[in-house]
């Protein structure tokens, strides 16, 4: 799993700012029981990106999408597979 710092550095390179608030929000439940790595089902999907867009705008949503893609790839997901739309679909895809 990319670290917080790695996500911020990737955002800085791709979007010109680190978007710390986005990465913290996406991974808010990462170290809280009972979630751990299973926290991704909560916000690592299209519905999570839409929430980021409401909170911080389009550029932040692009950074959120990249964060999610980076994490999904660590789980074996490839870009030719469907992007999860919500928590239900994320779980159904076996991604957590």
PyMOL CGO cylinders between C-alpha atoms (Angstrom):
from pymol import cmd
from pymol.cgo import CYLINDER

trace = [
    CYLINDER, 0.00, 0.00, 0.00, 1.44, 3.39, -0.89, 0.3, 1, 1, 1, 1, 1, 1,
    CYLINDER, 1.44, 3.39, -0.89, 2.13, 5.48, 2.18, 0.3, 1, 1, 1, 1, 1, 1,
    CYLINDER, 2.13, 5.48, 2.18, 0.52, 8.84, 2.91, 0.3, 1, 1, 1, 1, 1, 1,
    CYLINDER, 0.52, 8.84, 2.91, 3.76, 10.50, 1.82, 0.3, 1, 1, 1, 1, 1, 1,
    CYLINDER, 3.76, 10.50, 1.82, 3.83, 8.53, -1.45, 0.3, 1, 1, 1, 1, 1, 1,
    CYLINDER, 3.83, 8.53, -1.45, 0.23, 9.48, -2.24, 0.3, 1, 1, 1, 1, 1, 1,
    CYLINDER, 0.23, 9.48, -2.24, 1.02, 13.14, -1.55, 0.3, 1, 1, 1, 1, 1, 1,
    CYLINDER, 1.02, 13.14, -1.55, 4.17, 13.04, -3.69, 0.3, 1, 1, 1, 1, 1, 1,
    CYLINDER, 4.17, 13.04, -3.69, 2.29, 11.41, -6.57, 0.3, 1, 1, 1, 1, 1, 1,
    CYLINDER, 2.29, 11.41, -6.57, -0.40, 14.11, -6.34, 0.3, 1, 1, 1, 1, 1, 1,
    CYLINDER, -0.40, 14.11, -6.34, 2.23, 16.84, -6.28, 0.3, 1, 1, 1, 1, 1, 1,
    CYLINDER, 2.23, 16.84, -6.28, 3.86, 15.43, -9.42, 0.3, 1, 1, 1, 1, 1, 1,
    CYLINDER, 3.86, 15.43, -9.42, 0.60, 14.86, -11.30, 0.3, 1, 1, 1, 1, 1, 1,
    CYLINDER, 0.60, 14.86, -11.30, -1.60, 17.72, -10.10, 0.3, 1, 1, 1, 1, 1, 1,
    CYLINDER, -1.60, 17.72, -10.10, 0.75, 20.36, -8.71, 0.3, 1, 1, 1, 1, 1, 1,
    CYLINDER, 0.75, 20.36, -8.71, -0.32, 20.04, -5.08, 0.3, 1, 1, 1, 1, 1, 1,
    CYLINDER, -0.32, 20.04, -5.08, -0.16, 17.25, -2.50, 0.3, 1, 1, 1, 1, 1, 1,
    CYLINDER, -0.16, 17.25, -2.50, -3.88, 17.13, -1.53, 0.3, 1, 1, 1, 1, 1, 1,
    CYLINDER, -3.88, 17.13, -1.53, -3.08, 15.98, 2.00, 0.3, 1, 1, 1, 1, 1, 1,
    CYLINDER, -3.08, 15.98, 2.00, -6.70, 16.44, 3.12, 0.3, 1, 1, 1, 1, 1, 1,
    CYLINDER, -6.70, 16.44, 3.12, -7.92, 14.09, 0.37, 0.3, 1, 1, 1, 1, 1, 1,
    CYLINDER, -7.92, 14.09, 0.37, -5.47, 11.32, 1.24, 0.3, 1, 1, 1, 1, 1, 1,
    CYLINDER, -5.47, 11.32, 1.24, -6.22, 11.64, 4.96, 0.3, 1, 1, 1, 1, 1, 1,
    CYLINDER, -6.22, 11.64, 4.96, -9.96, 11.50, 4.26, 0.3, 1, 1, 1, 1, 1, 1,
    CYLINDER, -9.96, 11.50, 4.26, -9.70, 8.45, 1.98, 0.3, 1, 1, 1, 1, 1, 1,
    CYLINDER, -9.70, 8.45, 1.98, -7.60, 6.55, 4.52, 0.3, 1, 1, 1, 1, 1, 1,
    CYLINDER, -7.60, 6.55, 4.52, -9.31, 7.87, 7.66, 0.3, 1, 1, 1, 1, 1, 1,
    CYLINDER, -9.31, 7.87, 7.66, -10.33, 4.39, 8.83, 0.3, 1, 1, 1, 1, 1, 1,
    CYLINDER, -10.33, 4.39, 8.83, -7.11, 2.58, 7.81, 0.3, 1, 1, 1, 1, 1, 1,
    CYLINDER, -7.11, 2.58, 7.81, -5.80, 2.08, 11.32, 0.3, 1, 1, 1, 1, 1, 1,
    CYLINDER, -5.80, 2.08, 11.32, -9.11, 1.84, 13.15, 0.3, 1, 1, 1, 1, 1, 1,
    CYLINDER, -9.11, 1.84, 13.15, -10.61, -1.46, 14.18, 0.3, 1, 1, 1, 1, 1, 1,
    CYLINDER, -10.61, -1.46, 14.18, -12.35, -3.32, 12.71, 0.3, 1, 1, 1, 1, 1, 1,
    CYLINDER, -12.35, -3.32, 12.71, -11.24, -2.02, 9.30, 0.3, 1, 1, 1, 1, 1, 1,
    CYLINDER, -11.24, -2.02, 9.30, -7.47, -2.02, 8.81, 0.3, 1, 1, 1, 1, 1, 1,
    CYLINDER, -7.47, -2.02, 8.81, -6.85, -2.51, 5.08, 0.3, 1, 1, 1, 1, 1, 1,
    CYLINDER, -6.85, -2.51, 5.08, -10.54, -3.26, 4.68, 0.3, 1, 1, 1, 1, 1, 1,
    CYLINDER, -10.54, -3.26, 4.68, -11.11, 0.49, 5.14, 0.3, 1, 1, 1, 1, 1, 1,
    CYLINDER, -11.11, 0.49, 5.14, -10.87, 0.87, 1.37, 0.3, 1, 1, 1, 1, 1, 1,
    CYLINDER, -10.87, 0.87, 1.37, -14.37, -0.48, 0.85, 0.3, 1, 1, 1, 1, 1, 1,
    CYLINDER, -14.37, -0.48, 0.85, -15.70, 2.64, 2.62, 0.3, 1, 1, 1, 1, 1, 1,
    CYLINDER, -15.70, 2.64, 2.62, -14.35, 5.33, 0.26, 0.3, 1, 1, 1, 1, 1, 1,
    CYLINDER, -14.35, 5.33, 0.26, -12.14, 3.81, -2.45, 0.3, 1, 1, 1, 1, 1, 1,
    CYLINDER, -12.14, 3.81, -2.45, -14.71, 3.86, -5.24, 0.3, 1, 1, 1, 1, 1, 1,
    CYLINDER, -14.71, 3.86, -5.24, -16.60, 6.25, -7.52, 0.3, 1, 1, 1, 1, 1, 1,
    CYLINDER, -16.60, 6.25, -7.52, -19.00, 7.29, -4.74, 0.3, 1, 1, 1, 1, 1, 1,
    CYLINDER, -19.00, 7.29, -4.74, -15.97, 8.28, -2.63, 0.3, 1, 1, 1, 1, 1, 1,
    CYLINDER, -15.97, 8.28, -2.63, -14.59, 10.35, -5.51, 0.3, 1, 1, 1, 1, 1, 1,
    CYLINDER, -14.59, 10.35, -5.51, -17.91, 12.12, -5.87, 0.3, 1, 1, 1, 1, 1, 1,
    CYLINDER, -17.91, 12.12, -5.87, -17.86, 12.97, -2.17, 0.3, 1, 1, 1, 1, 1, 1,
    CYLINDER, -17.86, 12.97, -2.17, -14.32, 14.38, -2.52, 0.3, 1, 1, 1, 1, 1, 1,
    CYLINDER, -14.32, 14.38, -2.52, -15.57, 16.49, -5.44, 0.3, 1, 1, 1, 1, 1, 1,
    CYLINDER, -15.57, 16.49, -5.44, -18.32, 17.93, -3.22, 0.3, 1, 1, 1, 1, 1, 1,
    CYLINDER, -18.32, 17.93, -3.22, -15.88, 18.64, -0.39, 0.3, 1, 1, 1, 1, 1, 1,
    CYLINDER, -15.88, 18.64, -0.39, -12.86, 19.99, -2.29, 0.3, 1, 1, 1, 1, 1, 1,
    CYLINDER, -12.86, 19.99, -2.29, -13.58, 20.28, -6.03, 0.3, 1, 1, 1, 1, 1, 1,
    CYLINDER, -13.58, 20.28, -6.03, -12.60, 18.72, -9.33, 0.3, 1, 1, 1, 1, 1, 1,
    CYLINDER, -12.60, 18.72, -9.33, -8.82, 18.75, -8.87, 0.3, 1, 1, 1, 1, 1, 1,
    CYLINDER, -8.82, 18.75, -8.87, -9.15, 17.03, -5.52, 0.3, 1, 1, 1, 1, 1, 1,
    CYLINDER, -9.15, 17.03, -5.52, -11.44, 14.44, -7.13, 0.3, 1, 1, 1, 1, 1, 1,
    CYLINDER, -11.44, 14.44, -7.13, -8.75, 13.71, -9.74, 0.3, 1, 1, 1, 1, 1, 1,
    CYLINDER, -8.75, 13.71, -9.74, -6.21, 13.22, -6.94, 0.3, 1, 1, 1, 1, 1, 1,
    CYLINDER, -6.21, 13.22, -6.94, -8.65, 10.92, -5.13, 0.3, 1, 1, 1, 1, 1, 1,
    CYLINDER, -8.65, 10.92, -5.13, -9.13, 8.83, -8.26, 0.3, 1, 1, 1, 1, 1, 1,
    CYLINDER, -9.13, 8.83, -8.26, -5.36, 8.46, -8.66, 0.3, 1, 1, 1, 1, 1, 1,
    CYLINDER, -5.36, 8.46, -8.66, -5.00, 7.51, -4.98, 0.3, 1, 1, 1, 1, 1, 1,
    CYLINDER, -5.00, 7.51, -4.98, -7.65, 4.82, -5.41, 0.3, 1, 1, 1, 1, 1, 1,
    CYLINDER, -7.65, 4.82, -5.41, -6.10, 3.50, -8.62, 0.3, 1, 1, 1, 1, 1, 1,
    CYLINDER, -6.10, 3.50, -8.62, -2.69, 3.24, -6.94, 0.3, 1, 1, 1, 1, 1, 1,
    CYLINDER, -2.69, 3.24, -6.94, -4.21, 1.29, -4.04, 0.3, 1, 1, 1, 1, 1, 1,
    CYLINDER, -4.21, 1.29, -4.04, -6.32, -0.94, -6.29, 0.3, 1, 1, 1, 1, 1, 1,
    CYLINDER, -6.32, -0.94, -6.29, -3.26, -1.87, -8.34, 0.3, 1, 1, 1, 1, 1, 1,
    CYLINDER, -3.26, -1.87, -8.34, -1.57, -3.03, -5.12, 0.3, 1, 1, 1, 1, 1, 1,
    CYLINDER, -1.57, -3.03, -5.12, -4.49, -5.47, -4.74, 0.3, 1, 1, 1, 1, 1, 1,
    CYLINDER, -4.49, -5.47, -4.74, -4.06, -6.86, -8.25, 0.3, 1, 1, 1, 1, 1, 1,
    CYLINDER, -4.06, -6.86, -8.25, -6.71, -4.73, -9.97, 0.3, 1, 1, 1, 1, 1, 1,
    CYLINDER, -6.71, -4.73, -9.97, -5.92, -3.70, -13.56, 0.3, 1, 1, 1, 1, 1, 1,
    CYLINDER, -5.92, -3.70, -13.56, -7.27, -0.75, -15.53, 0.3, 1, 1, 1, 1, 1, 1,
    CYLINDER, -7.27, -0.75, -15.53, -9.09, -3.07, -17.94, 0.3, 1, 1, 1, 1, 1, 1,
    CYLINDER, -9.09, -3.07, -17.94, -11.33, -4.13, -15.03, 0.3, 1, 1, 1, 1, 1, 1,
    CYLINDER, -11.33, -4.13, -15.03, -14.38, -2.10, -14.00, 0.3, 1, 1, 1, 1, 1, 1,
    CYLINDER, -14.38, -2.10, -14.00, -13.78, 0.72, -11.53, 0.3, 1, 1, 1, 1, 1, 1,
    CYLINDER, -13.78, 0.72, -11.53, -15.84, 0.06, -8.38, 0.3, 1, 1, 1, 1, 1, 1,
    CYLINDER, -15.84, 0.06, -8.38, -18.87, 2.36, -8.11, 0.3, 1, 1, 1, 1, 1, 1,
    CYLINDER, -18.87, 2.36, -8.11, -19.63, 2.00, -4.41, 0.3, 1, 1, 1, 1, 1, 1,
    CYLINDER, -19.63, 2.00, -4.41, -18.97, -0.08, -1.31, 0.3, 1, 1, 1, 1, 1, 1,
    CYLINDER, -18.97, -0.08, -1.31, -21.26, -2.91, -2.41, 0.3, 1, 1, 1, 1, 1, 1,
    CYLINDER, -21.26, -2.91, -2.41, -19.53, -3.26, -5.77, 0.3, 1, 1, 1, 1, 1, 1,
    CYLINDER, -19.53, -3.26, -5.77, -16.07, -2.94, -4.19, 0.3, 1, 1, 1, 1, 1, 1,
    CYLINDER, -16.07, -2.94, -4.19, -16.83, -5.89, -1.92, 0.3, 1, 1, 1, 1, 1, 1,
    CYLINDER, -16.83, -5.89, -1.92, -18.50, -7.88, -4.74, 0.3, 1, 1, 1, 1, 1, 1,
    CYLINDER, -18.50, -7.88, -4.74, -15.32, -7.48, -6.81, 0.3, 1, 1, 1, 1, 1, 1,
    CYLINDER, -15.32, -7.48, -6.81, -13.36, -9.11, -3.98, 0.3, 1, 1, 1, 1, 1, 1,
    CYLINDER, -13.36, -9.11, -3.98, -11.04, -6.13, -3.62, 0.3, 1, 1, 1, 1, 1, 1,
    CYLINDER, -11.04, -6.13, -3.62, -10.77, -5.96, 0.16, 0.3, 1, 1, 1, 1, 1, 1,
]
cmd.load_cgo(trace, "trace")
